[in-house]
Amino acid sequence: MLLLGEKYIFTKLELQRLDKKFNTINTIIHKDKMADEVIKEIEDILNNDKFAVVVLNIKAKVDDKIIKYLTNLKFNDRLKDVRLISIEHFLEEYLHKCYIPASNDDLHYLEDIKPFNTWQYMQKRTFDYLAVFSLFFLTFPILLYSRFKIKKQSPGTSMFKQERVGLNNKDFKCIKFRSMHINSHHDKYTRENDTRIFPWGNNMRKTRIDELPQMINVLKGDMHFIGPRAEWNILVKEYEKEIPYYHERHLVRPGITGWAQVNYPYGANIEDTRQKLMYDLYYIKHWSILLELKVIYKTVLVVVGKKGV
């Protein structure tokens, strides 16, 4: 794989995943270089190594000469066995996420993200009821035990309601197990070794047990079993100002678990939120029953501790 440019910066986790798919990953960073200089560097690499994929991780308007050069090589059979692919399509195909830039440009490829149609919605609601009732019977002892541990380690109510943003940006009261001490100091992000979280609360967060009471929200129709995470309404207002296309995740109902939640760890800043949005938009754009089952499978691995995100 030859990665050309730095329009998108891969995370460490993504580079680890790509290392398993490609034996060699070469990168050409062409910042502050002339187009002819970059083309010469590409020529040298192509003469010495063979690649299955060349990823155009560059801005088309800025690097038009480089793109034309590679296109001509493809047309003249010099790269007949090599796949030229844009970073947007590469992320969707190999990392299962939709590219979101830091600014509002180059967003035309996200225009086909739409709400679920009637048939898709019927399938999801059927899946919701089957999943919730199955989960309730499987986790009933855990629900009772969690309530006991919460009251023992942090006296007070075991559950709490918080205003979260749902379908079409409408607020609803999301029900969760309480994982933080009552009257803890305010911090919009959860930190590593957060002192607000009591021990069993930390265990619930790692295993997603704190999300189980949201089964009630699913039955009420506020949520689906699987979907984007239901975010706090105060944070949503901030995210919509800073992250392009953030509002698109509200085209569908949020979920107890979701594609972003099983592919990316808890967020601690705006960049983490942007990364998770990429997975959310992929889920909406490529929704299928098979994808639902993949989310369930990956959620189970996270819950039982066999695999982290």
C-alpha positions in Angstrom: 0.0 0.0 0.0 1.3 3.5 -1.0 -0.2 6.3 1.0 0.1 9.6 -0.8 -0.4 12.7 1.3 -1.7 13.6 4.7 -5.3 14.9 4.1 -6.4 12.4 6.7 -4.1 11.4 9.6 -4.6 7.8 10.7 -4.9 6.9 14.3 -2.5 4.4 15.9 -5.3 1.8 16.1 -6.0 2.2 12.4 -2.4 1.8 11.5 -2.3 -1.4 13.5 -5.4 -2.7 11.6 -3.9 -1.7 8.3 -0.6 -3.4 9.1 -2.5 -6.7 9.3 -4.0 -6.1 5.9 -1.0 -4.9 4.0 2.6 -6.3 4.3 4.1 -2.9 3.5 2.8 0.6 3.9 4.8 3.4 2.3 3.9 7.0 2.9 4.8 10.1 0.9 4.3 13.4 2.8 4.4 16.1 0.2 3.8 19.2 2.4 6.0 22.1 1.2 7.1 20.1 -1.8 6.6 21.0 -5.5 4.4 18.7 -7.5 7.3 17.6 -9.8 9.4 16.7 -6.7 6.6 14.5 -5.4 6.1 12.9 -8.8 9.8 12.0 -8.9 9.5 10.4 -5.4 6.5 8.4 -6.5 8.4 7.3 -9.6 11.3 6.0 -7.5 9.1 4.1 -5.1 7.0 2.5 -7.9 10.2 1.4 -9.7 11.5 -0.4 -6.6 8.4 -1.8 -5.0 5.1 -3.3 -6.0 1.8 -2.1 -4.5 -1.7 -3.4 -4.6 -3.2 0.0 -3.6 -2.3 3.6 -4.0 -4.3 5.8 -1.7 -4.9 9.4 -2.8 -4.8 11.0 0.6 -4.6 14.5 -1.0 -6.8 17.4 -1.9 -7.8 17.3 -5.5 -7.7 21.1 -6.2 -4.2 21.4 -4.7 -2.6 18.3 -6.1 -4.3 18.1 -9.5 -1.0 17.6 -11.3 -0.1 14.6 -9.2 -3.5 13.0 -9.7 -3.2 13.5 -13.5 0.2 11.8 -13.4 -1.1 8.7 -11.6 -4.2 8.6 -13.8 -2.0 8.6 -16.9 0.1 5.8 -15.5 -3.1 3.8 -14.9 -4.4 4.6 -18.4 -1.1 3.5 -20.0 -1.1 0.2 -18.1 1.9 1.2 -16.0 -0.3 0.7 -13.0 -2.8 -1.7 -14.5 -2.6 -4.1 -11.5 -2.6 -1.3 -9.0 -5.8 0.2 -7.5 -6.0 4.0 -7.3 -8.4 4.9 -4.6 -9.4 8.2 -2.8 -9.0 8.5 0.9 -12.8 8.8 1.2 -13.5 5.4 -0.5 -10.5 3.8 1.2 -11.8 4.6 4.7 -15.2 3.2 3.9 -13.9 0.0 2.3 -11.0 -0.8 4.6 -11.8 0.9 7.9 -15.6 1.1 7.7 -16.0 4.8 8.4 -16.9 7.9 6.5 -14.3 10.6 6.1 -15.2 13.9 7.8 -12.7 16.8 7.3 -11.9 19.3 10.0 -13.6 22.0 7.9 -16.8 22.2 5.8 -15.2 21.5 2.4 -15.3 18.4 0.3 -18.5 17.0 1.8 -20.4 16.1 -1.4 -19.8 12.4 -0.9 -21.9 12.4 2.2 -25.0 13.7 0.5 -26.5 10.2 0.1 -26.7 9.6 3.9 -30.4 9.3 4.5 -32.8 8.2 7.3 -34.0 4.6 7.4 -36.8 3.9 5.0 -40.1 2.3 6.1 -38.9 -1.3 5.4 -35.5 -0.7 7.2 -37.3 0.9 10.2 -39.7 -2.1 10.5 -36.7 -4.5 10.4 -35.0 -2.5 13.1 -38.0 -2.3 15.4 -38.5 -6.1 15.1 -34.8 -6.5 15.9 -35.2 -4.0 18.8 -37.9 -6.1 20.6 -36.2 -9.4 20.0 -32.9 -8.0 21.3 -34.3 -6.2 24.3 -36.4 -9.1 25.6 -33.5 -11.5 25.1 -31.1 -9.2 26.8 -33.4 -8.6 29.7 -33.7 -12.3 30.5 -29.9 -12.8 30.1 -28.9 -9.8 32.3 -31.6 -9.8 35.0 -29.2 -11.1 37.7 -26.7 -8.5 36.6 -29.2 -5.7 36.8 -30.0 -6.7 40.4 -26.4 -7.1 41.4 -25.5 -3.7 39.8 -28.2 -2.0 41.8 -26.8 -3.5 45.0 -23.2 -2.6 44.2 -24.1 1.0 43.3 -25.9 1.6 46.6 -23.1 0.0 48.5 -20.2 1.9 47.0 -22.0 5.2 46.3 -25.2 5.8 48.4 -28.1 7.3 46.4 -30.3 6.4 43.5 -29.0 3.6 41.3 -30.3 5.1 38.1 -30.5 8.6 36.7 -32.1 10.3 33.8 -30.3 12.8 31.6 -31.5 14.9 28.6 -30.0 13.3 25.5 -30.5 14.2 21.8 -32.5 11.7 19.7 -34.2 11.5 16.3 -34.4 14.8 14.4 -32.5 16.6 17.3 -35.4 16.1 19.7 -34.5 15.7 23.4 -35.5 12.7 25.5 -34.7 11.4 28.9 -32.1 8.7 28.7 -32.1 6.2 31.6 -28.7 4.8 32.8 -27.1 3.2 35.8 -25.3 5.8 37.8 -21.5 5.3 37.6 -20.4 8.5 39.3 -20.7 9.8 42.8 -23.7 12.1 43.4 -22.8 15.8 43.2 -19.5 15.2 41.5 -17.7 18.2 39.9 -18.7 19.0 36.4 -16.5 17.8 33.5 -18.1 17.3 30.1 -15.5 14.5 29.3 -14.7 11.3 31.1 -11.0 11.2 31.9 -8.7 8.2 32.5 -8.7 7.4 36.3 -11.6 9.8 36.7 -12.1 10.4 40.5 -15.8 10.9 40.0 -16.3 7.3 39.1 -16.6 4.7 41.9 -15.1 1.2 41.4 -18.2 -0.7 40.3 -19.1 2.3 38.1 -15.8 1.9 36.3 -16.5 -1.8 35.8 -20.0 -1.0 34.4 -18.5 1.5 31.9 -15.9 -0.9 30.7 -18.5 -3.6 30.1 -21.3 -1.3 29.0 -23.5 -2.5 31.9 -24.4 1.1 32.7 -26.2 1.2 29.4 -28.6 -1.7 30.2 -31.5 0.5 31.7 -31.8 2.1 28.2 -33.8 -1.0 27.3 -36.7 1.0 28.7 -35.9 3.8 26.2 -35.9 1.2 23.3 -39.3 -0.1 24.3 -40.7 3.4 24.5 -39.4 4.2 21.0 -36.8 6.8 22.0 -34.0 4.6 20.9 -33.1 1.6 18.8 -31.1 -1.3 20.2 -28.2 -0.3 17.8 -27.4 3.2 16.6 -25.3 6.2 17.3 -24.6 6.9 21.0 -27.2 9.2 22.6 -25.2 12.3 23.5 -25.9 14.9 26.2 -27.8 17.8 24.7 -25.3 20.4 26.1 -22.4 18.6 24.3 -24.4 18.3 21.0 -24.7 22.1 20.7 -20.9 22.4 21.0 -20.2 19.5 18.6 -22.5 20.9 15.9 -20.6 24.2 15.9 -17.2 22.5 15.6 -17.7 19.3 13.6 -19.1 19.3 10.0 -22.1 17.0 9.4 -22.5 16.2 13.1 -26.2 16.8 12.9 -26.5 13.9 10.3 -26.2 11.3 13.1 -29.6 12.4 14.3 -31.3 11.2 11.1 -31.8 8.0 13.0 -32.6 7.1 16.6 -29.6 6.5 19.0 -28.8 3.1 20.3 -27.7 1.3 23.4 -24.7 0.0 21.5 -23.4 1.1 18.1 -20.8 0.8 15.3 -18.8 3.7 16.7 -19.0 2.4 20.3 -17.5 -1.0 19.4 -14.8 0.5 17.1 -13.5 3.4 19.1 -12.9 4.0 22.8 -14.5 6.5 25.0 -13.9 10.0 23.7 -12.0 12.7 25.6 -12.0 15.6 23.2 -13.4 17.0 19.9 -11.1 14.9 17.7 -12.4 11.7 19.4 -15.9 12.9 18.8 -15.1 13.5 15.1 -13.6 10.0 14.8 -16.7 8.4 16.3 -19.0 10.4 14.0 -17.2 8.8 11.0 -18.3 5.4 12.2 -21.8 6.6 13.0 -22.2 8.0 9.5 -20.9 4.7 8.0 -23.4 2.8 10.0 -26.3 5.0 8.7 -25.0 4.9 5.1 -24.4 1.2 4.9 -27.0 -0.1 7.3 -28.0 -3.8 6.9 -29.1 -6.7 9.1 -25.6 -8.1 8.6 -24.1 -4.9 10.0 -26.5 -5.2 13.0 -25.2 -8.7 13.7 -21.6 -7.5 13.4 -22.3 -4.8 16.1 -23.9 -7.4 18.4 -20.9 -9.7 17.9 -18.3 -7.0 18.6 -20.4 -5.7 21.6 -20.3 -9.2 23.1 -16.5 -9.3 22.7 -16.2 -6.0 24.5 -18.5 -7.0 27.3 -16.8 -10.3 28.0 -13.4 -8.6 27.9 -12.1 -10.7 25.0 -11.4 -7.7 22.8 -11.1 -4.0 23.4 -12.0 -1.3 20.9 
